[in-house]
Amino acid sequence: MGKHDSVEKPEILYEVRAMGGNNLRCKGWKQESILRMLENNMENAEHPEELVIYGGIGKCARNWESYHAIVKSLQELENDETLVVQSGMPVAIFRTNTLAPRVVMATTNIMKATWPIFYDLQDKNLTIYAQYTAAPWEYIGTQGVIQGTFQTLVAIGDQAFGGSLKGRILLTAGMGGMGGNQPRAMTMLGGVCICADVDEKVVNHRLEVGYCDVVVHDFDEAVRMAKAAAAEKRPLGIALMGNAVDVLKKARDSGFLPDIITDMTPAHDPLSYVPAGLTVDEARELRKADRDGYFKLAGASMIEQLKIMNAFSDKGVQVFEYGNSLRKEARDAGMPVAEAMKIPGFVAAYIRPLFCEGRGPFRWTCMSREAADLARLDDLVEEMFAGDDLVRNWIQLARKHIPIEGLPARICYLGFGQRKAFGMRVNEMVRSGELKGPVAFSRDNLDSGSIVNPTFESERMKDGSDLISDWPYLNALLNVAAGADLVAIQENYSMGEAVHTGVTMIADGSAEADVRLAACLTTDSGIGVVRHAQAGYDIARKTAAERFETAGVQVPLWWTPTATFGPDDSAAPKKKNA
């Protein structure tokens, strides 16, 4: 018998449910809340038995040994200790202080990152794919990306269709992971969506949870249904069985012109993307048998898909990339750069003005697991920001259309100043017992000041700073300095071209939480305003001018395109001889 034969295999969990109520398994609410956020990730996971939360291969822990060690560490963690997690593996616990984060983590940060290098390192059990909120345990289900899609579509409606999407048709693809958001967001705005996917299991799940209304297998039938609904200005979400490339080809060849085209296939991870010509089962087998060959097929298919999308853009259709790295992956596969980057990404085209106000996908999660707590917080945000149309419209629609998945949670594009005001009031409600348990504040890693990606969030910056990755590092450092409860920094998504940070802050009703929340909810979105103001965006400069002084934020120097680097030789004083 070998020396390792007697080692007991860790338990593999096929179902996890986030704990609710007021019983603590940990030594404080910060640790307990972070543990419940991890459990909530697993409850909403696409493949919990593999620790895959969403987005193809986004994991919450490196392996099952790591998962169980993380849980045990959180349960035993003292209130003056910090757990250190390296790419999903708990590597150390340090005694720090009570105001320090309880958890810090770094994931998928790889020098000279490429997909082959990443997969080689993953095969050696050295890293995982962070996928935004999977690794830092901040995933709240599909709701998160629904609002991003919703706000993008609102902007498209305002820019191109007179402020309404009723009677308009969106053609897109991808219903797994983050993809179920598209038909849901479009129908919330009164429009029609045809969303293609090759995986019947995924499609049926989206139908079951109400993110689409009907499943069809024939392209022509889907178009007929879409046109009929659009003519009646009736919202309709159509799931169409089919590959993205094949569906786009049929749309092109038939002369069908939708109003909007985008894509949410997992192009950000070429091994999860299903190339044209392969079934789901065939793709699965080829990934195992020939990874390099799969990469080539996926790249060729992405190029073909993007060429068709570009052609639709030339015909006046609103075409954009919704942050799935389709353009970057097509470029890396050999598509000429100018052609690959022809259509815009959604941030540069539609969302950046919101980032300039410090707005972004801010969210709160109720540790009590009581729906009544979420309802009270929905009431509160409507009361506090009644004059903010963006907030009011979203909350009212979300209450009606977004189901609770796991721990009750809500996402909302609150901006600089609003987050602090809301968070402080929530902590008071926890303290008074108006809420039945603490509340965890987090946000998507794609936020106002927490991400750089030159083919996505930081694309086409006004000052040309697309490649400058200082900002997410500053965001992480500031959040640690401010006393956030969990801080994560990650480099993934567009492999080798994205850095982003995650943060979790716990409102447990304590006086200490008042201090931490006041600081964190200022720094976290405030650095986003600074980032865009320093880049020369007028909206961000206006936000800074109106809100910074009362928030205690100072700006020592404003960036300009020209600066004094030193005297011209002719004007320089002559040095005297020693």
C-alpha positions in Angstrom: 0.0 0.0 0.0 1.4 3.4 -1.0 1.9 6.2 1.6 -1.0 8.2 0.3 -3.5 5.4 0.0 -4.9 5.9 3.5 -5.5 9.6 3.0 -9.2 10.2 3.3 -10.8 11.9 0.3 -12.6 15.2 1.1 -16.4 15.2 0.9 -17.8 16.4 -2.4 -21.0 18.5 -1.9 -23.6 18.3 -4.6 -26.0 20.7 -2.8 -25.2 23.6 -0.5 -27.7 25.9 1.1 -26.7 29.2 2.7 -27.5 29.4 6.3 -30.0 32.0 7.6 -31.2 33.1 11.0 -29.2 34.4 14.0 -27.2 31.3 15.0 -23.5 31.9 14.7 -21.1 29.1 13.6 -18.2 31.6 13.6 -16.7 33.9 16.2 -18.2 37.1 14.8 -20.8 38.3 12.3 -18.1 39.3 9.8 -16.7 35.8 9.5 -20.3 34.3 9.6 -21.5 36.7 6.9 -18.5 35.9 4.6 -19.1 32.2 5.2 -22.8 32.6 4.2 -21.8 34.5 1.1 -19.5 31.5 0.1 -22.5 29.1 0.8 -24.7 31.4 -1.3 -22.3 31.1 -4.2 -22.5 27.4 -3.9 -26.3 27.5 -3.7 -26.4 29.4 -7.0 -23.6 27.4 -8.6 -23.9 26.0 -12.1 -21.8 22.9 -11.1 -21.4 22.9 -7.3 -19.8 19.5 -7.3 -16.9 21.0 -9.3 -16.9 24.2 -7.3 -17.8 26.1 -10.5 -20.1 29.0 -9.7 -20.8 30.6 -13.1 -19.2 31.8 -16.3 -17.9 28.5 -17.6 -15.1 27.7 -15.1 -15.4 30.4 -12.5 -14.6 28.7 -9.1 -15.0 29.6 -5.5 -12.2 27.4 -4.3 -9.2 25.6 -5.8 -10.4 22.1 -4.9 -12.4 20.3 -2.3 -9.6 20.2 0.2 -9.4 24.0 -0.1 -13.1 24.5 0.2 -13.4 22.6 3.5 -10.3 24.3 4.9 -11.8 27.7 4.0 -15.0 26.8 5.9 -13.1 25.6 8.9 -10.8 28.6 8.9 -13.8 31.0 8.8 -15.4 29.2 11.7 -12.3 29.4 13.8 -11.1 32.8 12.7 -10.6 35.3 15.6 -11.8 38.9 15.4 -8.2 40.2 15.1 -7.1 37.7 12.4 -7.0 37.7 8.6 -7.4 34.7 6.4 -5.2 34.8 3.3 -6.5 33.0 0.2 -4.3 32.5 -2.9 -6.2 31.5 -6.0 -8.8 29.6 -4.1 -6.5 28.0 -1.5 -6.3 29.2 2.1 -2.6 29.6 2.7 -2.3 31.4 6.0 -4.0 33.1 8.9 -2.2 36.1 10.3 -2.9 38.0 13.5 -3.6 41.6 12.3 -6.1 43.8 14.2 -9.9 44.2 14.6 -10.1 46.9 11.9 -8.3 44.8 9.3 -10.1 42.7 6.7 -11.1 39.3 7.9 -10.2 37.9 4.4 -7.8 39.0 1.7 -7.4 37.1 -1.5 -5.6 37.2 -4.9 -6.7 35.0 -7.8 -5.6 34.3 -11.3 -2.8 36.9 -11.2 -0.4 35.4 -13.8 2.6 36.9 -15.5 2.5 36.7 -19.3 -1.0 35.2 -19.1 -2.4 33.3 -22.0 -5.1 30.6 -22.1 -2.6 27.8 -22.6 -0.4 29.1 -19.7 -3.5 29.4 -17.5 -4.7 25.9 -18.2 -1.3 24.5 -17.7 -1.1 26.1 -14.3 -4.6 25.0 -13.4 -3.7 21.4 -14.4 -0.8 21.7 -11.9 -3.3 22.7 -9.2 -1.7 26.2 -8.9 -4.6 28.5 -9.8 -8.3 28.8 -10.7 -10.3 31.1 -12.9 -11.8 33.9 -10.7 -14.6 35.0 -13.0 -15.4 38.3 -11.3 -17.6 37.4 -8.3 -17.1 33.6 -8.1 -13.7 33.6 -6.4 -14.5 36.3 -3.9 -17.8 34.7 -2.9 -20.0 37.7 -4.1 -22.2 36.1 -6.7 -25.9 36.6 -6.1 -27.3 34.8 -9.1 -28.3 36.1 -12.5 -29.8 39.3 -11.1 -26.4 41.0 -11.1 -25.9 40.9 -14.8 -29.6 41.5 -15.5 -29.3 45.1 -14.3 -26.1 45.7 -16.3 -28.0 44.6 -19.4 -31.0 46.5 -18.3 -29.1 49.8 -18.0 -27.3 49.2 -21.3 -30.6 48.7 -23.1 -32.1 51.8 -21.4 -29.1 53.8 -22.8 -29.6 52.2 -26.3 -33.3 53.1 -26.2 -32.5 56.7 -25.3 -29.7 57.1 -27.9 -31.3 55.3 -30.9 -35.0 54.7 -30.4 -36.6 57.8 -28.8 -36.5 56.5 -25.2 -38.4 53.2 -25.7 -37.7 49.7 -26.7 -41.3 48.6 -27.1 -41.7 47.1 -30.5 -37.9 46.5 -30.9 -36.1 43.2 -31.4 -32.8 42.1 -29.8 -31.0 39.2 -31.4 -28.4 37.6 -29.2 -26.9 34.3 -28.0 -25.8 32.6 -24.8 -28.2 31.6 -22.0 -25.8 29.9 -19.7 -23.8 31.5 -16.9 -24.5 35.2 -17.3 -26.5 34.8 -20.5 -30.0 34.4 -19.1 -30.1 38.1 -18.5 -30.7 39.2 -22.0 -34.3 38.1 -22.7 -35.3 39.0 -19.1 -33.9 42.6 -19.3 -35.3 43.2 -22.8 -38.8 42.1 -21.8 -38.7 44.2 -18.6 -38.3 47.2 -21.0 -41.3 46.0 -23.1 -39.2 44.7 -26.0 -38.6 41.3 -27.7 -35.6 39.1 -27.5 -34.4 36.1 -29.6 -31.6 34.4 -27.6 -29.9 31.4 -29.1 -28.1 28.6 -27.3 -26.9 25.1 -28.2 -27.4 23.6 -24.7 -31.0 22.4 -24.3 -30.4 21.8 -20.5 -29.4 25.4 -20.0 -32.3 26.7 -22.1 -34.9 24.6 -20.2 -33.5 25.9 -16.9 -33.9 29.5 -18.0 -37.5 28.7 -19.1 -38.2 27.1 -15.7 -37.0 30.2 -13.7 -38.9 32.6 -15.9 -36.0 34.3 -17.7 -37.5 33.5 -21.1 -41.1 32.8 -22.2 -40.9 30.2 -24.8 -38.4 27.7 -26.4 -38.4 27.2 -30.2 -36.2 25.0 -32.5 -36.7 26.7 -35.8 -35.2 30.1 -36.8 -38.0 31.1 -39.1 -40.6 30.4 -36.4 -38.6 32.4 -33.9 -38.5 35.4 -36.3 -42.3 35.1 -37.0 -43.0 35.1 -33.3 -40.7 38.0 -32.6 -42.1 40.2 -35.4 -45.7 39.5 -34.3 -44.9 40.4 -30.7 -43.0 43.6 -31.8 -45.9 44.7 -34.0 -48.2 44.4 -31.0 -45.6 46.1 -28.7 -45.9 43.0 -26.6 -42.8 41.9 -24.6 -41.6 38.4 -25.4 -38.4 36.4 -24.6 -37.7 33.6 -27.1 -35.1 31.0 -26.5 -33.9 29.6 -29.8 -32.1 26.3 -30.0 -29.0 26.8 -32.2 -25.4 27.9 -32.4 -24.7 31.6 -32.4 -22.9 31.6 -35.7 -25.5 29.5 -37.4 -28.3 31.8 -36.2 -26.5 34.9 -37.3 -25.9 33.4 -40.7 -29.6 32.6 -41.1 -30.5 36.2 -40.1 -28.0 37.5 -42.6 -29.1 35.2 -45.5 -32.8 35.7 -44.8 -32.5 39.5 -44.7 -33.8 39.7 -41.2 -32.8 43.0 -39.6 -33.2 43.1 -35.8 -32.9 46.4 -34.1 -30.1 45.3 -31.7 -27.5 42.6 -31.8 -25.1 41.5 -29.0 -23.7 38.3 -27.6 -23.3 36.5 -24.3 -21.7 33.3 -25.3 -18.7 32.4 -23.0 -16.2 33.7 -25.5 -14.1 35.0 -22.6 -13.2 31.3 -22.0 -12.6 29.7 -25.5 -12.9 26.2 -24.0 -16.4 26.9 -22.8 -17.4 28.5 -26.2 -19.1 26.0 -28.5 -17.8 26.4 -32.1 -20.1 26.2 -35.0 -20.5 22.6 -36.3 -20.2 20.9 -32.9 -22.9 19.7 -30.6 -22.5 20.1 -26.8 -21.4 16.5 -26.4 -19.0 16.7 -29.3 -17.5 19.9 -27.8 -17.1 18.2 -24.4 -15.2 15.3 -26.0 -12.9 17.4 -28.1 -11.9 19.6 -25.1 -10.6 16.4 -23.4 -9.0 14.9 -26.5 -7.4 18.0 -28.2 -7.3 21.2 -26.2 -5.1 23.0 -28.7 -7.3 21.9 -31.6 -10.4 23.2 -29.7 -8.8 26.6 -29.2 -8.2 26.8 -33.0 -11.8 25.8 -33.8 -13.2 28.3 -31.2 -11.0 31.1 -32.5 -12.1 30.5 -36.1 -15.8 30.4 -35.1 -15.5 33.6 -33.1 -13.9 35.4 -36.1 -16.8 34.2 -38.3 -19.4 35.3 -35.7 -17.8 38.8 -35.3 -17.6 39.3 -39.1 -21.3 38.8 -39.4 -22.0 41.1 -36.4 -19.8 43.8 -38.1 -21.8 43.4 -41.3 -25.0 44.0 -39.4 -23.5 47.1 -37.8 -22.7 48.4 -41.3 -26.5 48.1 -42.0 -27.4 50.4 -39.1 -28.2 47.8 -36.5 -27.1 48.7 -32.9 -24.3 46.1 -32.5 -22.0 46.0 -29.4 -20.0 43.6 -27.3 -21.4 42.9 -23.9 -18.1 42.3 -22.2 -17.6 38.7 -23.1 -14.2 39.3 -24.8 -15.5 38.2 -28.2 -13.5 40.9 -30.0 -10.3 40.3 -28.0 -10.5 36.5 -28.6 -11.2 37.0 -32.3 -8.2 39.4 -32.5 -6.0 36.9 -30.7 -7.1 34.2 -33.2 -5.9 36.3 -36.1 -8.6 38.7 -37.0 -7.1 42.1 -38.0 -7.2 44.5 -35.0 -9.2 47.2 -36.8 -11.9 44.7 -37.9 -12.0 42.9 -34.6 -12.5 46.2 -32.6 -14.9 47.7 -35.1 -18.0 47.5 -32.9 -17.8 49.1 -29.4 -18.0 47.5 -26.0 -21.0 48.4 -23.9 -19.2 50.4 -21.3 -17.6 52.8 -23.7 -20.8 53.1 -25.8 -23.5 53.3 -23.1 -22.4 52.9 -19.4 -19.4 55.2 -18.8 -21.5 58.3 -17.9 -22.9 56.3 -15.0 -19.4 55.3 -13.9 -18.5 59.0 -13.9 -21.1 59.5 -11.1 -19.6 56.6 -9.1 -22.6 54.5 -10.1 -22.2 50.8 -10.7 -23.6 47.4 -9.7 -23.7 47.9 -6.0 -25.7 45.2 -4.1 -26.8 44.0 -0.7 -27.5 40.5 0.6 -29.6 39.7 3.7 -27.9 37.3 6.1 -31.2 36.5 7.8 -32.4 34.7 4.6 -35.7 36.5 5.3 -37.5 37.9 2.2 -39.1 40.5 4.5 -35.6 42.0 5.1 -35.1 42.5 1.4 -38.6 44.0 1.0 -37.9 46.5 3.8 -34.6 47.5 2.1 -36.3 47.8 -1.3 -38.7 50.2 0.5 -35.8 52.1 2.0 -33.9 52.6 -1.2 -37.1 53.9 -2.9 -37.7 56.2 0.1 -34.2 57.6 0.2 -33.7 58.1 -3.5 -37.3 58.9 -4.6 -36.0 61.6 -6.9 -33.6 59.3 -8.7 -35.4 57.9 -11.8 -32.7 55.3 -12.5 -33.0 53.9 -8.9 -36.7 54.1 -8.6 -37.5 52.5 -12.0 -35.1 49.6 -11.5 -36.2 48.8 -8.0 -39.9 48.8 -9.0 -39.3 46.5 -11.9 -36.8 44.2 -10.0 -39.4 43.7 -7.2 -41.8 42.5 -9.8 -39.6 40.5 -12.2 -36.5 39.2 -10.3 -36.9 36.0 -8.3 -35.0 35.5 -5.1 -32.1 33.0 -5.6 -30.6 31.8 -2.3 -30.0 34.6 0.2 -32.3 37.5 -0.6 -30.3 40.1 -2.5 -30.7 43.2 -4.6 -28.5 45.0 -7.0 -28.8 48.7 -7.8 -26.7 51.3 -9.6 -26.3 53.6 -6.6 -23.6 56.3 -7.0 -21.0 58.2 -5.0 -22.6 59.4 -1.7 -25.7 57.4 -2.1 -23.9 54.1 -1.2 -22.6 55.6 2.1 -26.0 57.2 3.0 -27.8 53.9 2.4 -25.2 51.7 4.1 -25.2 53.8 7.3 -29.0 53.7 7.4 -29.0 50.0 7.0 -26.6 49.5 9.8 -28.9 51.5 12.1 -31.8 49.2 11.1 -29.7 46.1 12.0 -28.8 47.7 15.3 -32.4 48.6 16.2 -33.7 45.2 15.2 -35.8 46.5 12.3 -34.0 44.0 10.2 -33.8 40.4 11.3 -30.1 40.0 10.6 -26.9 41.7 9.2 -26.5 42.8 5.6 -23.5 42.2 3.4 -22.7 44.9 0.9 -20.7 44.0 -2.2 -20.6 44.9 -5.9 -19.8 43.4 -9.2 -16.0 43.6 -9.9 -17.0 45.6 -12.9 -17.7 48.9 -11.1 -16.8 52.5 -11.4 -13.3 52.3 -10.1 -12.4 48.7 -9.7 -11.5 47.3 -13.1 -9.2 47.9 -16.0 -9.6 46.1 -19.3 -8.5 47.8 -22.5 -11.0 45.7 -24.6 -13.9 46.2 -22.2 -14.3 48.6 -19.2 -11.3 50.9 -19.9 -11.7 50.8 -23.7 -11.5 54.2 -25.5 -10.8 56.3 -22.4 -10.8 60.0 -23.1 -7.2 60.4 -21.9 -5.9 57.3 -23.6 -5.3 55.5 -20.3 -6.9 52.2 -21.5 -3.9 50.2 -20.4 -3.2 51.8 -17.0 -3.9 49.2 -14.4 -3.1 51.3 -11.3 -6.7 52.0 -10.6 -8.0 48.6 -9.4 -4.9 48.2 -7.3 -5.6 51.6 -5.7 -9.2 50.5 -5.2 -8.0 47.3 -3.3 -5.5 49.2 -1.2 -8.0 51.9 -0.3 -10.6 49.3 0.7 -8.0 47.6 3.0 -7.1 51.0 4.5 -10.8 51.8 5.0 -11.4 48.5 6.8 -13.4 46.4 4.3 -14.2 42.9 5.6 -13.1 41.1 2.4 -10.8 42.5 -0.3 -9.9 40.5 -3.5 -7.7 41.4 -6.5 -7.9 39.3 -9.6 -6.5 39.3 -13.1 -8.6 37.3 -15.6 -11.6 37.5 -17.8 -9.8 38.7 -20.9 -6.9 36.4 -20.1 -3.9 38.7 -19.6 -5.8 41.9 -20.2 -7.9 42.6 -17.1 -7.4 43.4 -13.5 -10.3 43.9 -11.1 -11.1 44.0 -7.4 -13.9 42.7 -5.2 -15.0 43.9 -1.8 -17.5 42.9 0.8 -18.5 45.1 3.8 -20.7 43.8 6.6 -23.4 45.9 8.3 -23.8 44.0 11.6 -25.3 46.9 13.6 -22.1 47.7 15.6 -20.5 51.1 16.1 -17.4 49.7 14.5 -19.4 48.9 11.4 -20.5 52.6 11.3 -16.8 53.6 11.0 -15.9 50.9 8.5 -18.9 51.5 6.3 -18.6 55.2 6.3 -15.0 54.9 5.0 -15.4 51.9 2.6 -18.6 53.1 0.9 -16.8 56.4 0.3 -13.5 55.1 -1.0 -14.8 52.2 -3.1 -16.9 54.4 -5.5 -15.0 57.6 -4.8 -11.9 56.3 -6.5 -14.1 55.6 -9.5 -15.1 59.2 -9.7 -11.5 60.2 -9.3 -10.4 57.8 -12.1 -12.9 59.3 -14.6 -12.5 62.9 -13.4 -8.7 62.6 -13.9 -9.3 61.2 -17.4 -11.2 64.5 -18.2 -14.8 63.4 -18.2 -17.0 66.4 -17.5 -19.7 64.4 -15.6 -17.0 63.0 -13.2 -15.5 66.5 -12.7 -19.0 67.9 -11.9 -19.6 65.0 -9.5 -16.3 65.7 -7.8 -17.0 69.4 -7.6 -20.4 68.9 -6.1 -19.8 66.0 -3.6 -16.1 65.6 -2.7 -15.8 68.4 -0.2 -18.7 67.2 2.0 -17.4 63.6 1.7 -13.9 64.6 2.9 -12.2 63.9 -0.4 -9.4 66.2 -1.7 -7.7 66.3 -5.1 -4.2 67.7 -4.9 -3.6 68.0 -8.6 -5.8 67.6 -11.7 -4.4 65.8 -14.7 -4.1 67.7 -18.0 -2.8 66.5 -21.4 0.2 68.8 -21.2 2.5 69.3 -18.2 5.8 70.8 -17.4 8.5 68.1 -17.4 11.5 70.4 -17.2 13.0 73.5 -18.7 14.0 73.7 -22.4 17.7 73.5 -22.8 17.8 77.1 -24.1 15.9 78.4 -21.1 17.8 76.5 -18.5 20.1 78.4 -16.3 23.8 77.7 -16.8 25.5 75.7 -14.1 28.3 77.5 -12.4 31.7 75.8 -12.4 32.5 74.2 -9.1 
